[in-house]
Amino acid sequence: MNPFSYHKPTTINEAINLANLTSRFIAGGTNLVDLMKENVVRPKRLIDISGLPLQAIEATANGGLRIGALVSNSELAWHPLIEQGYPLLSQAILAGASAQLRNMATTGGNLLQRTRCQYFYDTGTPCNKREPGSGCPARTGLNRMHAILGASAACVATHPSDMCVALAALEAVIHVQGPRDERQIAFADFHRLPGDAPERDNHLSDDELVVAIELPPPDFAAHCSYLKVRDRASYAFALVSVAAGLKIKGGIIEDARLALGGVAHKPWREATAEQVLKGHAPSEALFTQAARVLLQGARPLSHNGFKVPLAQRAIVRALSEAAFGNTYAGATP
């Protein structure tokens, strides 16, 4: 681990003024510390934001919720307003990591965690995300966990978060603050696909800080399901995960949300797949059709072709659980 300076600001403005290209914000540290230990990232300055006033969960004027960036994953998952109004988010968080990690990990940090690709962590191998232009050995190497959607010649890594898959389905909004002002970023626009610049995971500037996540008024509490398919039932990243939310009235689907995890560089949504569901009665045939549309651009690699049929079955199951009950937040292949 390289030497670095440490600062613990007491105000948001002080934290932002300390930020630059060679610094990193740290809160729970559940991802950043690992990356520093492995020499994947080498910040010259750590800015400890754990003491900033970003730990509230508050109702918004329009009936939604504003969640401070420093709210722990555990607190968020078990908060009564989340359990009642946004059970999809609670299910997703509880499907991720372990209780100890959820106690430390923060809401803002979860958004910013880096890919868990083994080549990214192994500094003895090339990686375009770690060293732009060096290559992507995962394309022809060990790629069982890697992307089947939205990948590029430069990177086939997947985003590891469970929480973010639910936030994508719920159409959350990210509040970030920089040296000039605060701005809002729609969740769909926050993370990037790799393209030819996989080293950039999101659209934040180096001197911007995530301060809150805003959820719209609850609309999918009655019919939702988060399904995570993984190699083992505890502390494993998703092979495929599905966040499904339905708004059903008179036996007909009025609105639908569907997001995939474990398959792309960011949570994966496709509006045309959701449109397939609207205006129809829930059925396995309808859910199968939506799954095909959502996966129509899949481009599997040498070792992860199984993800395509696995994702199709997972989508049908998650939508069925959302429509008819029996919600289940974890599964093994």
N, C-alpha and C positions, 0 to 999 in steps of 0.2 A: 504494500500500500504506500503510495507516495505521500509526502508531507503536505499538509493543507492548513489554512487558517480557519478559525471557528468564530462565528459571530451569532449572538442571540438577540435580535432586535426586539423592541417592545411595541413598535407600531408597524402597520402595514406599509406606510410610506418609507420608513427606515429600511425595511426588508427589501423593498423594490429598489431603493437607491443603492443598495449593496450588490445587487445582481448584475452580472455581466456574462460574457461568453464562457468564462472559465470557472464560474461558480455554480452551485447547485443548492436549491432549497431542500431542506430535510425536515421531516416531521416524525412519523413512525419509523422510517428507515428500513422497512421490511424488504424493499427491493434495492434501494440505492446502496446500502451497506454491503450487500452481497456483491454488487457490481464493482464496488471499490476494492473489496477483498480479492476479487479475481482480476483486478487491473483492467477491467473492461472500460470503466470510466475513471478519470484521474482529475477530479476538480481541485483547483487551487484554493477554493474557499467554500466552506459549508455555511449556509445561512439557516440556522435553526429557527423555524417559525412556530414551534410547538406552543409558545406562550402568547401567540396573537389571539385576538378576540374573534375567532372563527369557529366557534363550537356550538352554535345555537341551531335549533330546528324550529322554524317559525312559520306560521300561516301567512300567506300572501293575500293581497286585497282581492284577487280574483278567485280565491278558494283553493289555491295550490299550496305548495310548501317550498320554503327556501332552506336549504341544508348547508350549514357552514362547512368549509373545506376540511376543517380539523375534527369533525365528528368522526368517531371511530366506527369501523365497520360493524362491530358488535352492537354499539349503541344504536346505530341506524337500523339494523335488522330487527331489533327487539323494541323499537320505539312504538308506542301505541298508535300514533298517527300513521306510521308506515304499515304496521300490521293490518290496520283497519282499511286504509285507503289505497295502499300500494303493496298488497301481499306479493305481487310478482317480484318486486325489488327485494323484499325480505327473503323470499325463497332463494333468489339468485345469490345473495350475499352468504346465506347459510350453507349453500352448496360449495362455496369456495374456501380454499386454504384450511386452516385449523382454528380452533377456538383461541389459541394463544396468539396466532397471527392476526385474527380478526380484532382482538383486543388492542393491538398496537397499530394496525393499518388504518389509514385515514381515508375519508371519502375522496379528497383531492388527490392523494397519492395513488389511489386505485386507478384513477383516470390516466395517470402518467406512467404506470409501470411499463417496463420494457418487455420485449418479446423474450420467451424462455427457450428460444432455439439454441441447441447445444453448440452450434458453430459460432453463434454470437458470443457465448460465454467462454469458448475455448480460444484464448489469444494465440495459440499455436497454429490456428487454421485461418484461412482468409475469411472475410465477412464484409460484404458491402455496407451493412448497417454499422459495423464498428469502424471499418476503414474503407471509405468510398473508393470504388474502382478496383478493389482487390479480388473480387469474385464472389460467387455464391455456391459453395460446394454442396449445399443441401439439394440443389436441383438434380444432381446425379448421385448423391450420397444417401445418408439415412434421413428419410423425409416422411416417415410414417405419421408424425404429428403435424405436418405442415399444411399449407394452404391449398385449397382446391378452387377458390374463387378470388378474383381480384389481384392475383399475384403478377409479378413481372419477371423479366429476365434477370433483374438485379436482386430480387428477394422473394422468398416464398414462405416467410415466417408468418405466424399467427399471433393475434393479440390474445393474452392469456386471461383477461378479466371475465368473471361471471357477472359482477355488478354492472359492467358497462353494457352487456347484452340486454339486460332488463331496462337500463336507462335509455338505450337506443329505441326499444319498443315503446317506452313511455314518452318519447320525444321530449326529454329533458333539455334544459338550456343551461349552458355553462357561463358563469359570471367570472370574468378575469379582470385584474386591475394592473395597469402599467404606470409608468411615470407621468403620463399625460391625463389619462382618464380610465374609467371602467367601461368595458364593453361586454356584450353578450354574444355567445356563439351557440347556434343550434347544435344539438348533439351530433346530428348527421354530418356536420361540417367540422367537427373538432378534430377527429383522427384522420390521418391520411392513408391512402393506399400507397404502396411502395414506389411505383413508377420507376424513374431513374434516380430517385433521391431517397432510398430507404432509411438513411440515417436520421431523417426527420419523421418522427412519429405523429406529430400533431401540428396545428397551426398557431401555437403559442410563440411569441417572441421570447428571447432570452431574458428580458427584463419584465416579463409579465408573470403574475401570480394568480393561480386559481383561488378565488375567495369563496365561491358558493356554487351549488347546483340548485336549479329551480325546477320543480315538478309542476306540470299543469294540474288543474283540478282532476280528481280521480274519476275515471270513466270505466275502468276494466277490473275493478275489485271483485265483482261477482263471478267473472268467468276468465280465469287466467291460470297459467301453469308455466313453471320453469323446469325443464327437463335437462339433466346433465348426464351424458353418457361418457364413461371414463373407464380406465383399466382397473381401478380399485375404488371402493366406495368412500374412502377417506383420503383427503389431501393429495389429490391428483388433478392435473389440468384436463380440460375437456378434450375428448376426441371430437365430439360434436355436442353443442348445447343449443337449446331452443327456448326462447321467450315468446309465449303466445298469449295474446289478450283479445277477447271478443266482447262486443257489446251486442247482446241479443234481446230483441223485443218481439213478443208475439211469435216466438219460434223462428224468427228470421234474424240473420246476422246484419246489424246496421253498420257496424264498424269493426275493423280488425287490425291488429298489430302483430307482426311476426318478425323476429330477428334471430339470427344464427350466430353462435360463437364457435371457436375452435376451427374455423374454416377459412378465415381471411385475416388480413392485416388489421382489420377493424371489425366491429360488429356488423353483420351483413343484413341489409334490408333491401327489398325490391318492391316498389309500390304496386307493380302489376300483379304480384302474387297476392297481396292484400286485397286488391280490387276483385280478384277472382272470387273471394269469399263473400263479398258484400251483396246483400239482396237475396241470399239463398238460405235455405234451412241447413243446419249442420249435418254433415254426413261424411262417412269415410271416403266416399268417391270424391266429394268436393275437396276434402283435405288433401287427398292424393294429387288432385289436379293442381292445387296451390303449391304443394311441395315440388312438383315437376317444374313449375314456372320459376320458383325461387332458386332452383338448382340448375336452370337451363344453361348457365354459362360455366359450369364446373369444368375444370381442366386438371384432372388428377395427375400426380407424379408416379414414379415407379413403385412406391411402397404405400401409397395412401388411397388407391382406387376404392378401397372398401368404404371410405367416408361418404361416397355418393349414395349408395343404397342405405347406409346407416343413417345418414342425415334425412333421407326421404322417410324412413320408418319413424325416426324421432319426431319429425315435423307432424306426421299424422297422429302420433301418440300424444304429443303435447297439445295439439288442437282438440283432440278428442277429450283429453282431461279438462281442458279449459271449458269446453262446451257442456260436458256431461258430469263433471266432478271427478272424484278420486285423484286429486292433485298429488303428484309424487315428484319430489325435488332431486332425486338422484337415481342413477341406474348404473349397472355394469354391463358390458357387452354380452 
